[in-house]
Amino acid sequence: MTTPVGVDSILSQIKQMRSQSAMPMPTPVAPVGQGVDEVKKTSFGGMFQQSVDAVNQMQQTGAAKASAFEAGENISLTEVMVSLQKADVSFKAMVEVRNKMIDAYQEIMRMSV
């Protein structure tokens, strides 16, 4: 059974977009092989701020690609939709993290001392 030529090009585009879609990971708190004095200290707030900035960047990229598509620039609809979906999924994940943090805070506040 042979596959149409268009399917191969679509699969290669999907693989290319998948490799480009990786969110930047925050720097590790304790890299392997380093002593305690050499470890770069990263606060929770700093890591959370990096994540919020990454989500914001994805949303801005999606909006820019949508505007470029609307203006008639040479950008595919597939690329625009994938970019917007990545922004949507990352935003929903960030909201869920926020909800879990609020639940944890409320649970701690209910604890008796």
PEMOMO-V494696 format. One record per residue. N is the residue number from 1. PHI is phi as a letter, one per 30 degrees, with the letter a starting at -180 (NA if undefined). OMEGA is omega in whole degrees, 0 to 359 (* if undefined). Layout:
N & PHI & OMEGA
N & PHI & OMEGA
//
This chain:
1 & NA & 181
2 & c & 178
3 & c & 178
4 & d & 181
5 & d & 181
6 & d & 181
7 & d & 179
8 & d & 180
9 & d & 178
10 & d & 178
11 & d & 179
12 & d & 176
13 & d & 179
14 & d & 179
15 & d & 179
16 & d & 179
17 & d & 179
18 & d & 180
19 & d & 179
20 & d & 189
21 & d & 183
22 & d & 177
23 & d & 177
24 & d & 181
25 & d & 176
26 & d & 181
27 & d & 181
28 & d & 182
29 & d & 182
30 & b & 179
31 & d & 182
32 & d & 175
33 & j & 179
34 & c & 178
35 & d & 182
36 & d & 181
37 & d & 185
38 & c & 185
39 & d & 176
40 & d & 183
41 & d & 178
42 & b & 180
43 & d & 177
44 & d & 179
45 & d & 178
46 & d & 178
47 & d & 179
48 & d & 179
49 & d & 177
50 & d & 179
51 & d & 178
52 & d & 178
53 & d & 179
54 & d & 178
55 & d & 178
56 & d & 179
57 & d & 178
58 & d & 179
59 & d & 178
60 & d & 178
61 & d & 179
62 & d & 179
63 & d & 179
64 & d & 178
65 & d & 178
66 & d & 178
67 & d & 179
68 & d & 178
69 & d & 180
70 & d & 181
71 & d & 177
72 & i & 178
73 & d & 184
74 & d & 178
75 & b & 184
76 & d & 178
77 & d & 179
78 & d & 180
79 & d & 178
80 & d & 182
81 & d & 178
82 & d & 179
83 & d & 179
84 & d & 178
85 & d & 176
86 & d & 179
87 & d & 180
88 & d & 181
89 & d & 180
90 & d & 178
91 & d & 178
92 & d & 177
93 & d & 179
94 & d & 178
95 & d & 178
96 & d & 176
97 & d & 177
98 & e & 180
99 & d & 178
100 & d & 178
101 & d & 179
102 & d & 177
103 & d & 180
104 & d & 178
105 & d & 180
106 & d & 177
107 & d & 178
108 & d & 180
109 & d & 179
110 & d & 181
111 & d & 175
112 & c & 184
113 & c & *
//
